[in-house]
Amino acid sequence: MNYKENISNIIITTMQEDHADQLEALQRIVFPNLAEEELLHAEQYKKHVELFPEGQFVALDGDEVVGATSTIRYHFDMDKNEHHTFFEIMGGGWFTTHEANGDWLYGMDVSVHPGYRGRGIAKALYRARQYTCTALGLKGQMTVGMLNGYGEVKDKMTIDKYYEKVKNHELFDPTVSVQEKIGFKIVGLMKDYLNDPTCGNAGAVIVMDAPIS
């Protein structure tokens, strides 16, 4: 399954092993506040391509990687919303948590180089993930979206209160609210998900159903 979409001469396509070094460099640019063990590294990207090639995508400007998304297949019970950390769900970065018959596509990240933002690349990467959901007959895609606006108001309210205000559209979060506009719906709060003070170490569990074919 080789996916390709052209967005104003930026090509969204299936990730290859030879993209690995650039992908690690992009992680460090896009996620400067993540702990080292929560960043993805070149050797890990190569393993992702080996484990689940249909779920890994890059955005290319010529030969330069300017965006990417990584996923696994996963059995997700929306009613239970069982707690896990980012480090646990990504198998320490190696995606050993990938379940070959999982019914949801779990998005580990979406990253776009700062110089290429505002050009529809993130939306295109989400579309690529939806393509995989449809092609494999999955229920849809889900992820834990970082509540990145919390750092601005952390002295005024708890993360629980912030989450409720974002969910009720009383506050705009620069990550989760944008993901809602793309088509995700908020279904839960995952506290102590990762080590990033800008989001209070928490994220919103969000899902997007696969298109009905």
N, C-alpha and C positions, 0 to 999 in steps of 0.2 A: 504494500500500500504506500504509494509515493504521492504525497499531497503537494499542491503548488497553487499559490494565489499571488497575483501581482497587485501591490498597492502603491501606485505612483512610483514605480521602478524599485520598490522594496519588495523582495520576494519572500513570501512565507512558505516554508517547505520543511520537509522531514529532516530532523537532525542527523548528522553523520559523525563518526568518531573523530574525523579530522577537524571538527569544530571545537573540540574539547578545551584546548588551551585558551581560545578566545572566550569561551563560555565562562571559564573560571575568572578571567579578568573582568568580564561584564558583571559577574556577581559582586565583586569587590567595589565596583563603581556604584551599582544600583542599591546595594544593601550595606552601607558603610557601618551601620550600628549593630549588625548581627554578630554574635559570637563566632569565633573561628570555626568551631565544630558544627555550627549551623549553616555555614556557607558550603556550597557545592564545589567540588574540586575536579580537575581535568580527568583523573582516573575514574572518578565516580560517574561523570557524564558518559564515559565510554561504556561503563557497566550498564547504565540506563538504556543506552541504544541496543545493547545486547539483550537485555531482559525484556524490553517492551518498546520496540522501535516505532510502533504505531502511535505511541503517546507522547513522543518528543518532537518539538518543533523549534525552528529558528527563523528569525527575520534577517535577511541578508541585503546589504547594500554592496553590490558587486560580490567580493569575497569576504567582506567584513561583517561579522556577526554584530547586529545592533539591537537584537531582541531575542527572547527565547521563552519557552515554557516547558516544564517537565511534569509528567504525570505517572500515576500508577493505576491499576485496577484494584478495586477495594469493595468489600462487603460493608455497606453503611446502613445502619438502622437509625432512621431519622427520629424515631420515638424515644430511643434510649440515649442518643447523643453521648456515648461513652467517652470519658475524658482520656486524652492522650496528649503528649507533647509533640512539637514539630520534630524534635530529634528522634523520638520513638517512631512516628509515622513514616519518616523517611529512611528508617533503618540505619540511622547514623550517617545518612547520605548515600548509602549503597542501594536503596530501594529493595532490600530483601523482604519488605512488607508487601511487595506486589503480589496480588492474588490473580492467577491466570484466568480464573473464572469469576472474578469480582464483577458485580453488577453496576457499580458506579465508577466514574473516572474521577480520581482524587487529584486535584491540581496542587502541586507542590509550590509552584511559584509562577509568576509572570514578570519578566524583566524587560525594560526598554531603556536603552541608553538615553541619558538626559538630553542629549543633542538631537534626538529623534522623536521626542514626545510631542503629542498633539497632532500626529499624522495618521492616527487610526491603526497603529501597529498593534497595540494591546487588544483592541476589538478583533482584529484579524486573527490574532493568536487564539483568542477564545472561540472564534469561528472554526479554526482548525481543530480545536478540541471537540466542538460539537460534531464536526465531521466524523471524528473517530467514534464518538458515542453512537451516531447513527449507523456507521459502517459495521460496528461490532454488536449492535443491538443492546446497548446499555441503557439504563434508566435515565442517565444524564450525568452532568458533572457537578462536583461539589468541592469545596475547599474551605479553609479558615482564613477569612480576609482580615488583614491587620487593621486595627482601629487606630490608624496613625494620627488622627487628630487629637487623641486623648492627651498627649504631652502638653498641649496648649492650655488645657483646663484641669490638669491633674490636681491643682491646689484648690479647686472649687468643688469637685465632686468625685465620687468613687467611680471605678470602672463599670460597676453594675449600673449606676445611674446614667453614665455616658452612653452605654450600650442601649439602654431603654430609650433615651432621647434620639439616638441615631435610628433605631428601629421604628420609632413613632414619627420620624421625619421632623423632629423638633430641632435637631442639630445636623449639620452636613459634615460627614467624615470624608476626607480626601481620597480614601481608598474604598471603603465599603459602600459609601453612597454612590460612587461612580460605578462600582460593580452592580449595584441595584439597577442603575440606568441601563446597563448592558443587558439585563434580564435575570439576574440572580435574585433570589428571595432570602431574607434573613430568617433562620430557623433556630438559632441558639447562640449562647455565649460560651467560649472555651477559654477559661482562665488558666494562667500559668502555662501557656502554650509554648512560649519561647522566651528567650532572654533579650528583650528589646524594650527599654524604658519609654520609647516614644509612643508605644501603643499599650503601655501598662502591662506588658508581657501577655496580653490577651488578644483574642480575635473573635470575629463573628462567624459562626458556621453558616455558610450560604450554599444554596443549591440552584441549579438550572436544569429543568427537565429537558430530556432529549426531544428533538422535533418529532412529531408524529408523521410517519411516512405512509 
